Amino acid sequence: MKTIIIGAGVAGLSVGWKLAQAGLDVLVLERAQPARAATWAAAGMIAPTAESAHANADETQFARWSAELWPEFAAQIEAQSGRQIGYRRDGALIVAATQDAAEQLRAQSTKTLLTADEARAREPLLGGNIVGALWDSEEAQVDNRALGIALASAFVRAGGKISSNEAAVRIEVRDDRLVVQTPFALYPADKVLIAAGAWSGEIEMDVAVLPTARPVKGEMLALIPPQGTLPPKQVVWGNGVYLVPREGRLLIGATMEDTGFDTALTDKAEAWLTDRAVGLMPSLTSWKIDEHWAGLRPGSPDNLPILGETRIKNLFVATGQFRNGILFAPAIAETVSRLILGSAAPEIRGFAPQRFAEVS
Ligand SMILES: Cc1cc2nc3c(=O)[nH]c(=O)nc-3n(C[C@H](O)[C@H](O)[C@H](O)COP(=O)(O)OP(=O)(O)OC[C@H]3O[C@@H](n4cnc5c(N)ncnc54)[C@H](O)[C@@H]3O)c2cc1C
């Protein structure tokens, strides 16, 4: 069975890897280079607790399940690619600056709520203006840039093919088969998966299968500490940002900007991220900016993932993961690959593309 996947981000590669392992003939079309879009730009947090503040019940359940799948998913990627991806379950501190925020955290999770002194004992870089912090020892992270490279390698080792610098421009149904058109070729396929991130709705089709795209720009910074200073040991959330220790640097993220497909870096975002981070950890003022980048999150009109078969038979989508595409990767790989294979898949009806009136 010939399967075409459009987009070599974490979603397309994870599903493709599962399908290739199941023996399918899988070709991933990638308009640029594999795993260089949102998958590269992300912070790599696997943060079901911290992100539950933005999620509904279906999404929280999906996030928790995916977080449980992560250790085995990471181990298999490393074993099959021969590359390390830096999966670590180091926990996260979610800091509250007011009593109200602390109460909200208490309502959001059953995890331990630390006093301000206990939080500072765990993370000495925290400043004085906090009232407490939620400590979740199970929040994790992965080096998302290493993950993208390793997934591409595991996929190819499992027998999959990637055609880079080849964009899908149109999908058609011809004699009951799907045909994907690129500038170079027409590819007939039994099944097609659109996993093109924020650009998933940009592929030309005779009928709409996805709602209007909602790319959400995120700018991030990486700081390097002065000599002799160590970055925090765990992820820290607070003051509107998150701080992620990664390979001797501290990542600060991220802005949320509705500016279409623009990924320009702005001084305004740099200043906002720096101010917020320094508000949380005052000594960061002496750390140097090592890198500034931006990526586009694949948003959806209701901010929930869009997963499953579309109104066109054998045409599937995996997009709309918004802020959580790294966290969701194992669960998306599991459910979407099973749907494509026609085997029983866990319930994800709440994420069906047909929930949007414009494509039902
Ligand atoms: C700043 C930032 C921080 C983030 N932090 C986190 C985090 O900590 N944890 C988390 O879980 N998530 C995080 N995310 C979200 C996460 O990065 C995304 O949800 C996830 O990477 C989406 O993966 P994807 O494979 O769908 O899209 P992408 O990684 O964007 O991949 C889509 C691919 O499709 C290709 N493509 C597009 N159009 C076509 C076409 N027509 N033909 C062929 N190929 C095409 C693109 O070139 C790209 O390679 C963050 C995102 C950003 C921007």
The ligand as an SDF file (V2000), in Angstrom:
LIG
                    3D

 53 58  0  0  0  0  0  0  0  0999 V2000
    8.4750   28.8100   19.8060 C   0  0  0  0  0  0  0  0  0  0  0  0
    7.7750   27.4800   19.9090 C   0  0  0  0  0  0  0  0  0  0  0  0
    7.9060   26.7230   21.0670 C   0  0  0  0  0  0  0  0  0  0  0  0
    7.2780   25.4900   21.1640 C   0  0  0  0  0  0  0  0  0  0  0  0
    7.4910   24.7280   22.2710 N   0  0  0  0  0  0  0  0  0  0  0  0
    6.8880   23.5130   22.3730 C   0  0  0  0  0  0  0  0  0  0  0  0
    7.1420   22.6820   23.4900 C   0  0  0  0  0  0  0  0  0  0  0  0
    7.9190   23.0190   24.3740 O   0  0  0  0  0  0  0  0  0  0  0  0
    6.5070   21.4810   23.5620 N   0  0  0  0  0  0  0  0  0  0  0  0
    5.6250   21.0660   22.5960 C   0  0  0  0  0  0  0  0  0  0  0  0
    5.0510   19.9850   22.7290 O   0  0  0  0  0  0  0  0  0  0  0  0
    5.4080   21.8230   21.4960 N   0  0  0  0  0  0  0  0  0  0  0  0
    6.0000   23.0330   21.3690 C   0  0  0  0  0  0  0  0  0  0  0  0
    5.7770   23.8170   20.2730 N   0  0  0  0  0  0  0  0  0  0  0  0
    4.8070   23.3680   19.2710 C   0  0  0  0  0  0  0  0  0  0  0  0
    5.4210   22.3390   18.3450 C   0  0  0  0  0  0  0  0  0  0  0  0
    6.6690   22.8130   17.9140 O   0  0  0  0  0  0  0  0  0  0  0  0
    4.5070   22.1000   17.1380 C   0  0  0  0  0  0  0  0  0  0  0  0
    3.1900   21.8290   17.5750 O   0  0  0  0  0  0  0  0  0  0  0  0
    5.0100   20.9010   16.3370 C   0  0  0  0  0  0  0  0  0  0  0  0
    6.3730   21.0340   16.0450 O   0  0  0  0  0  0  0  0  0  0  0  0
    4.2180   20.7650   15.0500 C   0  0  0  0  0  0  0  0  0  0  0  0
    4.8120   19.7290   14.3330 O   0  0  0  0  0  0  0  0  0  0  0  0
    4.4370   19.4750   12.8200 P   0  0  0  0  0  0  0  0  0  0  0  0
    5.1840   18.3130   12.3590 O   0  0  0  0  0  0  0  0  0  0  0  0
    2.9580   19.4350   12.6970 O   0  0  0  0  0  0  0  0  0  0  0  0
    4.8570   20.8410   12.0900 O   0  0  0  0  0  0  0  0  0  0  0  0
    6.2820   21.3690   11.6200 P   0  0  0  0  0  0  0  0  0  0  0  0
    7.3410   20.9790   12.5460 O   0  0  0  0  0  0  0  0  0  0  0  0
    6.0940   22.8110   11.3410 O   0  0  0  0  0  0  0  0  0  0  0  0
    6.5230   20.5540   10.2820 O   0  0  0  0  0  0  0  0  0  0  0  0
    5.7160   20.7520    9.1490 C   0  0  0  0  0  0  0  0  0  0  0  0
    6.5840   20.4290    7.9380 C   0  0  0  0  0  0  0  0  0  0  0  0
    5.7820   20.4510    6.7780 O   0  0  0  0  0  0  0  0  0  0  0  0
    6.5260   21.0510    5.7320 C   0  0  0  0  0  0  0  0  0  0  0  0
    5.5800   21.5150    4.7200 N   0  0  0  0  0  0  0  0  0  0  0  0
    4.7430   22.5660    4.8030 C   0  0  0  0  0  0  0  0  0  0  0  0
    4.0040   22.6600    3.6820 N   0  0  0  0  0  0  0  0  0  0  0  0
    4.3920   21.6470    2.8690 C   0  0  0  0  0  0  0  0  0  0  0  0
    4.0050   21.2250    1.5650 C   0  0  0  0  0  0  0  0  0  0  0  0
    3.0390   21.8560    0.8770 N   0  0  0  0  0  0  0  0  0  0  0  0
    4.6330   20.1560    1.0100 N   0  0  0  0  0  0  0  0  0  0  0  0
    5.6000   19.4990    1.7090 C   0  0  0  0  0  0  0  0  0  0  0  0
    6.0160   19.8660    2.9550 N   0  0  0  0  0  0  0  0  0  0  0  0
    5.4020   20.9220    3.5220 C   0  0  0  0  0  0  0  0  0  0  0  0
    7.2990   22.1470    6.4320 C   0  0  0  0  0  0  0  0  0  0  0  0
    8.4200   22.5620    5.6700 O   0  0  0  0  0  0  0  0  0  0  0  0
    7.6860   21.4600    7.7220 C   0  0  0  0  0  0  0  0  0  0  0  0
    8.9280   20.7940    7.6250 O   0  0  0  0  0  0  0  0  0  0  0  0
    6.4380   25.0330   20.1150 C   0  0  0  0  0  0  0  0  0  0  0  0
    6.3310   25.7790   18.9460 C   0  0  0  0  0  0  0  0  0  0  0  0
    6.9950   26.9890   18.8340 C   0  0  0  0  0  0  0  0  0  0  0  0
    6.8930   27.7630   17.5520 C   0  0  0  0  0  0  0  0  0  0  0  0
  1  2  1  0
  2  3  1  0
  2 52  2  0
  3  4  2  0
  4  5  1  0
  4 50  1  0
  5  6  2  0
  6  7  1  0
  6 13  1  0
  7  8  2  0
  7  9  1  0
  9 10  1  0
 10 11  2  0
 10 12  1  0
 12 13  2  0
 13 14  1  0
 14 15  1  0
 14 50  1  0
 15 16  1  0
 16 17  1  0
 16 18  1  0
 18 19  1  0
 18 20  1  0
 20 21  1  0
 20 22  1  0
 22 23  1  0
 23 24  1  0
 24 25  2  0
 24 26  1  0
 24 27  1  0
 27 28  1  0
 28 29  2  0
 28 30  1  0
 28 31  1  0
 31 32  1  0
 32 33  1  0
 33 34  1  0
 33 48  1  0
 34 35  1  0
 35 36  1  0
 35 46  1  0
 36 37  1  0
 36 45  1  0
 37 38  2  0
 38 39  1  0
 39 40  1  0
 39 45  2  0
 40 41  1  0
 40 42  2  0
 42 43  1  0
 43 44  2  0
 44 45  1  0
 46 47  1  0
 46 48  1  0
 48 49  1  0
 50 51  2  0
 51 52  1  0
 52 53  1  0
M  END
$$$$
